[in-house]
Amino acid sequence: MTVIPASGERVHALLTDGTTVCVRLARPDDQEAVLRLYSEMSDANLRLRFFSVSRRSAEQAAARVAQPDASGYRALVAEHGGRIIGIAEYQTGAGKTADSAEISLAVGEGRHHRGVGTLLLEHLVSAARAHGVRTFTADALAENHEMLRVFSDLGLRVERRFEGPEMHCVIPLEDTEEYRRSVERRGQAADVASLVPLLRPGCVAVVGAGRRPGSVGRAVLHNLSTGRFAGQLYAVNPKATSILGVGAYPAVSALPRIPDLAVIAVPAGEVARVAEECGRFGVRALLVVSSGLDARQAGELLAACREHDMRLVGPNCLGLANTEDRVRLDATFAAAHPAPGSAGVAVQSGGVGIALLGGLERLGIGVSSFVSLGDKYDVSGNDLLQWWESDGCTDLALLHLESFGNPRAFSRTARRVTRRMPILTVDAGRTEAGRRAAASHTAAAATTTLTRRALFAQAGITATRTIPELLETAALLHTQPLPADGRVVVVTNAGGAGVLAADACAEAGLILPPLSPGLVDDLLSVLPPGASTANPVDATAAVAEEQLRACVDRLAADDGVDAVLVALVPTAVAAATGDVLVKALTHAPARRARTIAAVLLDQDAPVRLLPSDTGHVPAYADPQAAARAVAHAVERARRLARPPGTVPDLEGVDTSRGRAVVDRFLRQHPEGGWLDPRARAELLDCYGIPQSPWAWVETEDEAVWAADRLKGPDGQVVLKAHWPGLVHKTDQHAIHLDLRGDAQVRGAFRDFDARFGHIMTGAVVQPLAPRGIELFAGVVQDEVFGPLILFGLGGTATEVLADHAARLAPLTDLDVQGLITAPRCAPLLFGREGTGPVDLAGLEQLLLRLSRMASDLPQLAEADFNPVLARPERIMALDARIRLMPRRAPDPYLRRLR
């Protein structure tokens, strides 16, 4: 659904107190409701709005919304409870420049200080930008401090000047990072406020709790009761007065108190009716565990939540829990209560949720809050990240998401949150079969592996392949300091175990550096005779507890070591069970400054936490699991060591001209299509993307003349045929290389004319490019994720080798660096065998400019630059394909509910 209110669609969003309102385009039939909004204003507020107490001004203002598509006028209204509680308008023209508009804003009596005006202005800014407005102007009485504060707090630059008793404001609608951060801050505060009834309710009602064992509702009620919920608990069942010792009532409306949260566990056909009843009674949040809703029932459920200002978790979910002592909420039908702790867990699959809760319990890692999102009609992973960021008790986030509602907003939230706590996820749906299953399971579109991994990489999310790997990584991140880098020392009491651990580290991308002479001497002084101080350090089977402890302590204090992996096996020399040696890791006088992990090859559990004097040490049964966990920790440490990325300003970009090129093409081709070479070159020129010199020719003589003008030092040129719809020139044999002299150029053109004359509209002449590395850069527009920038090895082998990486636009400087270094071909770009690196700065610029073009132009459906020639002196696109489609992209940062 398009989310720009200017399109006429209804958009639901949150006010600062968590209230849900509907923002939409004003309609002619709103005139009476708008007039009522003004008529209910006090004289003081009416004067601030119209500079007088004239009711005639209010009537004229209300009449404006009835204008039939008046040119340059646009109005958005905010509705709550069926009433318009605010209106924001702009008017272009009337002596103003075409890209400037005068705005006005009014908020209903008694509705101030809840963010109504600010929310309307945010949506008005988005709508105005979409229609070419670049500046707002506004006049307010100088004494109207509240309105002036709304303007100044918006996050946009405001220019002010006094004009008598009035203040004239000019507000450029620049899409700055400061504005986005301001919108984010307001969105987070509103989001968290809206989740309080859901996650910290003072009163809960379970609707559909059965009298007999076996029902889901009864199981939820049982967990709430035995979990010692700190608030008031009720059951709703028309055939009982008490269930499990909890008072039961025949209907929601019969409850003695309005619940903050209602758990709905009734048949699918009854869910929407119960939701409507809850909304009318004043319930603020719903947890729907029922499954099997069809499209109509789902629509009615969500409509009831939006109409009555309720947040919704589910349907088709396991439930939710909050272990904070002041709440003690377990509204799940899981077999056991989650232990209290500091890990936040959000999953779409109830089965995955049970597995994660069980795994965390076995590790001894407690949960701060758990939410099974189910079909995720409303509350999403993005909501939970913002809750955990502010709840004061979560320091580790675990996610399992099969679909994304607003990936760009999720990415921005995750980038911020992951700098405060690790966010771990399972990369589910890596195969086509997995994606089909995810889409079927969650009734939502599953995403491609490349796109999802780009999202995780840019957001700083630690993505694992399996639930066990996620738990293994969580065990280390939860208990150990982050390694500064990837230098690992393996210590073992058995040479074979050390070899396995060393192989696992190398395969995980970790480094096993040689130890410094001073460190070698230190280790030899504490280890038994015969010990080896190569890396791995073989302490021998004769090593004693104190010797091993001293060895680990010295390694953990050395500046050349980032992590220590201790691989132990039980021997009859030291201890039959190995427990004595394990004490060397767990009994330490102080917390070691380096990451410490154990590999206990005789251990039954894949991973467990060993209690130590200063916390816990993770112990793994498999060295590969330990190495993977350390590698994930290293990647997180490296990311935190870098400053947050920024989207650089680019010189020589003419966005207006680029949009004009697109508009001109789509007027001529309303259905969209591939740009011809001339329009394509003009568009690339608008964004400063370097191209090989070229000439468009339509005759044999023009080809000869252009070849003579463009030929390089070797005198050779390339001739490429063109006709509408031509995509793969090589496959069609529509390209001639290495042409030298007039005769060869004429012959090539005649060949094209003979084979393609009935469809060919012309040809492109280019100089033969020098030798270099052939790369690929491109764009694919995803309907949900927006533009995806691809980069990797180019040339004719690009599809065969598929050596590509991807990042979501807009690219930051850090994104570009990650994009360049991710493909397998990356080492070629940095120089080898005496050759210098390619023009890396130029390559970064090309990708940034491609990202800017894709971000500016939602009509850019796809673009392929192949090959991009990379040489030490410059980067240059030798060939390009660009396809445009008529489309308008939603504003990804606009505050709205799903």
Secondary structure, 3 states (H helix, E strand, C coil): CCCCHHHCCCEEEECCCCCEEEEEECCHHHHHHHHHHHHCCCHHHHHHHHCCCCHHHHHHHHHHCCCCCCCCEEEEEEEECCEEEEEEEEEECCCCCCCEEEEEEEECCCCCCCCHHHHHHHHHHHHHHHCCCCEEEEEEECCCHHHHHHHHHCCCCCEEEEECCEEEEEEECCCCHHHHHHHHHHHHHHHHHHHHHHHCCCEEEEECCCCCCCCHHHHHHHHHHHCCCCCEEEEECCCCCEECCEEEECCHHHCCCCCCEEEECCCHHHHHHHHHHHHHHCCCEEEECCCCCCHHHHHHHHHHHHHCCCEEECCCCCEEEECCCCCCEEEECCCCCCCEEEEEEEECCHHHHHHHHHHHHHHCCCEEEEEECCCCCCCCHHHHHHHHHHCCCCCEEEEECCCCCCHHHHHHHHHHHCCCCCEEEECCCCCHHHHHHHHHHHCCCCCCHHHHHHHHHHHCCEEECCHHHHHHHHHHHHHCCCCCCCEEEEEECCHHHHHHHHHHHHHCCCECCCCCHHHHHHHHHHCCCCCECCCCEECCCCCCHHHHHHHHHHHHCCCCCCEEEEEECCECCCECCCHHHHHHHHCCCCCCCCEEEEEECCCCCCEEEEEECCEEEEEECCHHHHHHHHHHHHHHHHHHHCCCCCCCCCCCCCHHHHHHHHHHHHHHCCCCEECCHHHHHHHHHHCCCCECCCEEECCHHHHHHHHHHHCCCCCEEEEEEECCCCCCCCCCCCEEEEEEHHHHHHHHHHHHHHHHCCCCCEEEEEECCCCCEEEEEEEEEECCCEEEEEEEECCCCHHHHCCEEEEECCCCHHHHHHHHHCCCCHHHHCCCCCCCCCCHHHHHHHHHHHHHHHHHCCCEEEEEEEEEEECCCCEEECCEEEEECCCCCCCCCCCCCC
